Amino acid sequence: MRQAARGVARDAGYEPQAPAPADEGFLRCVRRVAEERAPMRYECLAPEPACPPGAVPRSSAHHRAWVIELWPVRDPATGEVVGVGTAAFDSSDQHAARQRLALLQEAGTSIGTTLNVARTAQELADLAVPRLADFVSVDLLDSVLRGDEPVPGPVDAAVVLRRVAHQSAAEGEGVPEAAVDLGGVDTYPPFSPPARCLADGKPVLSGAGDPDFAAWIAGHETRTARVAEYGFHSVMATPLRARGITLGVAVFTRSSGSPPFEPDDLILAEELAGRAAVGVDNARRYTRERTNALTLQRSLLPRDLPRQAAVEVAYRYLPAGTGAGVGGDWFDVVPLSGTRVALVVGDVVGHGIHASATMGRLRTAVRTLADVDLPPDELLTHLDDLVTHLSTDEEDLAPDEPYVVSGEVGATCLYAVYDPVSRVCTFASAGHVPPVVLLPDGTARVVELTPGPLLGVGGLPFECTELELPEGSLLAFCTDGLVEARDRDLGLGLDRLCECLVGPVASLETTCDTILKALLPRSPSDDVALLLARTRALHADQVAAWSLPSDPSIVADARAQTTRQLTAWGLEEAAFVTELVVSELVTNAIRYGAVPIGLRLIRDRTLICEVSDASNTAPHLRRARTYDEGGRGLHMVAQLTQGWGTRQTPLGKTIWAEQSLPAG
């Protein structure tokens, strides 16, 4: 015996039929009621029955929810169970409400999982199909994709939107219903549902019975064909708004076989779009900040390393995966006089834009001090004073301002100068990771440096370490993010770096990639800077040097020796200018300097003339008056050469002048 109570389907306008009790779950429930002689409840989803003429059909994805009450039927005379009674109640409305709540709860964890604008939009489309709609598209303003700040308030209907995401419930690959491809642009007419929701800032529910819907579809050839093919009859357009600005629009559509959207669906779509809009706006803001930070980072780090003859270099820079993607590590290659080169690597404590800004100030200071040609230990002393001043400036910040540089652990730096003539590299370290050297014989070791204090400590000296390197030696400079980790101390990391250098390599670029692959995890937790430098040497036939007495008569002999050397090098065309430079610099050394006096010519990418003496007084350009007997020599040198300068040496100073080689 079976009894049934039927609910009424309000949305379809006809009386639904109770589900046929043929599934295994229902039959097991009937047997349990008969065996246990106790009532039970059974809930199920049943496919929508065939609709009567004029009713909106449902697809197989849309079901009705039923609650079936079962109880034992007893014989009044004997009390024995002779059957099972059932009563079926249509609970589709309650089931739909629970599904909406579940969808909203899932949206909280599945939308906005990344700081990527397009990915966030796609997460909205993936979540809504097929549980809410058969087809969903998300279009955004181009300014949002660029990370710019959109104009607050509603958006003009004529604005151009770009398709960033869509999803379909259709079987097979791709999204065949889409009238606009991903990345394509579209402009919605003012009367269309998407344009109306953008202009009003409110969601719009429309469908086949709306004249504006029909006019919108008819005005686009591809969209007309898609509607005819898939039977789109109901649409919801919801603006993507967050923090008072409109970012784009999401369009939800149902096709033939699905019921039209209801007001409750519109509320759900608005809530989903709102959550997606917050995620899109977060991604947009992150993109803008990261773009600005990376722009700053690129402006502070060297883009193309300068051409120089002393070393062959390759480098890698990897900011930590947190924050804006920028950090405080830096490196540099600075050409110096006499074909020498300065190799620098440093590390500012912390990550983010503030560490990057501080790094830029230190890198600029290093370049300025290197241009003065200070020895490595003196340069670090001046840099230490700068960090101390920066730390003092931070004391004037408001309590809630981010602290840029700490006076105790502000930064580390390793500064090295390599001379290809003497093949000597001079190092000075301010608490930085020591370099590793690979010699031509295949042995690699850590360079033993005299450790100096961190920059900003103040009051402690820095010391130089000199190392003579065979031609073809490979120096590896890095920051601690490469060789130090939670599961690996600094010593072990440097040992592994040595092992990576020992293996055969095709080029320095390949070596960089090999080192990073061997020493770094997939997502480094600290910034990483790596600088490789393979040394070159200037051979005896590229350098000529003479010791000169402090006698004015030797100037003519110095010019003659210079001319003979240039002839041997095949640089006769440069002899006239070089003779004038040698004459002026040697004369100044004899007149104002002290013995010993030396003259050196270096032929490499350029022709360099150097005159050294034991005086520490540096010359300077001055404007000679009409009746002055001197003051014109250095001005003439500056006009005839492409550069000149002076550097201090342990025994005095060296004045140098550099000129281009003759063509050919």
C-alpha positions, 0 to 999 in steps of 0.5 A, spaced: 500 500 500 502 506 498 500 513 499 503 520 496 502 527 497 504 532 491 507 539 491 505 544 486 511 547 482 510 554 482 515 556 477 513 551 471 505 552 472 503 545 472 503 540 477 509 535 478 509 528 479 512 524 485 518 520 483 517 513 481 520 509 487 524 505 482 531 506 485 535 502 489 536 507 495 528 508 495 527 500 495 532 499 500 529 504 505 522 500 504 525 494 506 528 497 512 521 500 514 518 493 513 523 489 517 524 494 522 517 496 523 519 504 524 518 510 520 523 513 516 525 519 511 528 518 504 530 524 500 532 524 493 533 528 486 529 526 481 529 529 473 524 533 471 518 530 468 516 532 461 513 539 460 506 540 458 505 544 452 507 551 453 511 550 459 519 552 459 523 545 459 529 543 464 535 540 462 537 534 465 542 538 470 536 541 473 532 536 478 526 537 483 528 535 490 523 530 494 522 528 501 519 521 502 516 519 508 515 512 509 512 508 515 509 501 516 502 499 515 499 494 520 493 490 519 488 492 524 486 485 526 493 482 527 498 488 528 502 485 523 506 489 518 502 488 511 505 494 507 509 500 507 506 507 506 509 513 503 508 520 502 512 525 497 513 532 498 516 537 493 522 540 497 525 544 491 525 551 494 528 549 500 533 545 496 535 551 492 536 555 498 541 550 501 544 550 494 545 557 494 548 558 500 553 552 499 554 556 492 556 562 496 560 558 501 564 555 496 565 562 493 568 564 499 574 559 498 574 558 490 574 566 488 580 570 489 585 565 490 590 568 486 592 575 485 591 575 478 586 579 474 584 574 469 584 568 473 580 571 478 575 572 473 575 565 470 574 562 477 567 566 477 565 563 471 567 556 473 563 556 479 557 559 476 557 554 471 553 549 471 550 550 478 547 557 476 547 558 469 549 555 462 554 560 460 557 565 463 562 571 461 566 576 464 568 582 461 573 588 464 575 595 463 582 595 459 584 600 465 583 594 470 588 589 466 593 595 466 592 596 473 590 603 473 585 606 477 578 606 474 574 612 474 569 611 480 562 611 479 557 608 474 561 607 467 558 610 460 555 605 456 559 606 450 566 604 454 570 598 450 570 592 454 575 586 454 573 579 454 577 575 460 573 569 462 568 565 460 565 558 461 560 553 458 556 547 460 556 545 453 559 538 452 566 538 449 572 542 449 572 550 448 566 555 449 562 554 443 557 559 445 561 565 446 560 570 441 567 574 443 573 570 444 578 571 450 582 577 449 577 580 444 573 587 445 566 588 445 562 595 446 555 593 448 549 598 446 546 602 451 539 599 451 542 592 452 542 588 459 550 589 460 550 596 458 544 598 463 547 594 469 554 598 468 550 605 467 546 604 473 550 600 477 545 595 479 544 588 476 539 587 470 534 581 469 532 580 462 530 575 457 526 573 451 520 577 452 524 583 453 524 588 447 531 590 449 534 583 449 531 582 442 534 588 439 541 587 443 541 580 440 539 582 433 544 587 433 550 582 433 551 577 427 555 572 431 551 573 437 544 572 433 547 565 431 549 563 437 542 565 441 539 561 435 543 555 435 543 554 443 536 557 445 539 562 450 532 565 453 534 568 460 540 573 462 542 576 468 548 582 467 551 584 474 556 589 474 563 588 478 564 593 483 568 594 489 570 600 493 566 604 489 569 603 482 566 599 476 571 594 474 567 590 468 560 586 468 559 579 468 553 576 464 549 569 466 545 566 461 541 560 460 539 556 454 534 551 452 532 546 457 533 550 463 528 554 466 528 562 466 532 566 472 528 568 478 529 574 482 533 569 487 538 567 482 539 575 481 540 576 488 545 570 488 549 572 481 550 579 485 553 576 491 557 572 487 559 578 482 561 582 488 565 577 491 569 576 484 569 584 484 573 584 490 578 579 488 579 582 481 580 589 485 585 586 489 589 583 483 589 590 480 591 593 485 597 588 486 599 588 479 599 596 479 604 596 486 608 590 483 609 594 476 611 600 480 616 596 484 619 592 478 619 599 474 623 602 480 627 595 481 629 595 474 631 603 474 636 601 480 639 595 477 644 595 471 640 593 465 646 592 460 653 591 464 658 596 461 663 593 456 670 592 459 676 588 458 678 586 464 673 580 465 667 576 462 661 577 466 654 574 467 649 575 472 642 573 475 637 576 480 631 573 483 627 577 488 623 573 493 617 570 492 613 575 497 611 582 497 611 586 491 617 581 488 622 586 489 628 586 494 634 589 497 640 585 493 644 588 488 650 587 484 654 592 479 660 592 474 664 598 474 669 600 469 675 603 472 681 607 470 687 603 467 683 597 464 681 595 471 674 593 473 670 594 480 665 588 482 660 589 487 655 585 490 650 587 496 644 586 500 640 590 504 636 587 510 629 586 508 624 585 502 619 590 498 620 597 495 623 600 501 629 595 501 629 596 494 629 604 495 635 603 500 639 599 495 638 604 490 641 609 494 647 605 496 648 602 489 649 610 487 653 611 492 658 606 490 658 608 483 660 615 485 665 613 490 668 608 485 668 614 480 673 617 485 677 611 484 678 609 492 681 603 494 676 598 497 677 599 504 676 606 504 670 606 499 667 601 504 668 606 510 665 612 506 659 607 505 659 605 512 658 613 514 652 613 509 648 607 512 649 611 519 646 617 516 641 613 513 639 610 520 639 617 523 634 620 518 630 614 520 629 616 527 625 622 525 620 618 522 613 617 525 612 611 529 607 608 524 612 609 518 616 603 515 623 602 518 628 602 511 635 601 514 637 599 521 643 602 524 645 595 527 644 590 521 643 595 515 646 592 509 652 588 507 657 589 501 663 586 498 667 590 493 673 587 489 677 591 484 681 586 479 687 589 475 688 585 468 695 588 468 698 585 474 692 580 475 691 582 482 684 582 485 683 586 491 677 584 496 674 588 502 668 585 505 662 589 510 659 582 513 658 579 506 658 572 504 665 571 501 666 569 494 668 563 491 674 562 486 675 557 480 682 556 478 684 554 471 686 547 474 679 546 476 680 547 483 675 551 487 675 554 494 672 560 498 676 566 498 679 567 505 677 574 507 678 579 513 671 579 515 669 587 516 663 589 520 656 590 517 655 597 514 652 602 519 655 599 525 661 604 525 667 605 528 670 599 526 675 598 520 675 594 513 681 591 511 683 589 504 685 582 501 689 581 495 689 575 491 693 574 484 689 570 479 691 566 473 688 568 467 681 565 466 680 564 473 672 564 475 670 568 481 663 567 483 659 573 488 653 572 491 648 574 496 646 569 502 639 568 499 643 563 494 647 559 499 644 559 506 637 556 507 633 553 513 636 546 512 643 549 510 648 553 513 653 558 510 659 553 510 655 548 506 652 552 501 659 555 499 661 548 499 655 546 494 657 552 490 664 550 489 661 543 487 657 547 482 663 551 479 667 545 478 663 541 473 664 542 465 660 548 463 659 551 456 658 558 458 657 563 464 650 564 462 649 556 463 653 556 469 649 561 472 643 557 470 646 550 473 648 554 480 641 556 481 637 550 479 642 546 484 642 551 490 635 554 490 628 551 491 622 552 487 620 559 490 626 562 494 624 565 501 630 570 500 632 575 494 638 572 490 643 576 486 649 572 483 655 575 479 660 571 475 666 574 472 672 570 468 678 574 469 682 576 463 689 578 463 693 584 459 699 581 456 706 584 456 705 586 448 700 590 450 703 594 456 709 598 456 712 602 462 718 606 463 721 609 470 723 617 469 728 621 472 725 628 475 729 632 470 725 636 465 730 634 459 727 627 459 720 630 457 723 629 449 725 622 451 719 620 453 715 623 447 720 619 443 719 612 447 712 613 446 712 614 438 717 608 438 712 604 442 706 606 438 709 605 431 711 598 434 703 597 435 701 600 429 698 606 432 702 611 428 696 615 427 695 616 434 702 618 435 701 626 435 695 626 440 699 621 445 705 625 444 702 632 447 698 628 452 705 625 455 709 631 454 703 635 459 703 629 464 710 628 465 712 635 465 706 636 471 709 630 474 716 633 474 714 640 476 709 639 481 710 631 483 715 627 486 720 621 485 719 616 483 716 618 476 713 613 471 710 612 464 705 607 462 702 606 456 696 600 455 693 598 449 686 594 449 680 597 447 682 604 448 689 607 448 691 609 455 697 613 458 698 613 465 703 618 469 705 616 476 709 620 481 709 620 489 705 626 490 698 626 493 696 632 490 691 631 485 691 636 479 685 640 477 682 644 471 682 651 471 681 657 467 687 660 464 687 668 464 690 671 458 697 673 461 698 666 465 704 662 463 700 655 465 694 652 466 692 650 459 695 643 459 690 639 463 685 643 459 688 641 452 688 634 455 681 634 456 679 636 449 684 631 446 682 625 449 675 622 451 677 622 458 682 623 464 682 623 471 687 621 477 687 616 482 690 615 489 695 609 490 699 607 496 705 611 493 702 617 491 697 618 485 696 616 478 694 621 472 691 617 466 688 619 459 684 615 455 683 616 447 680 612 442 684 607 437 684 609 430 679 606 425 682 600 423 
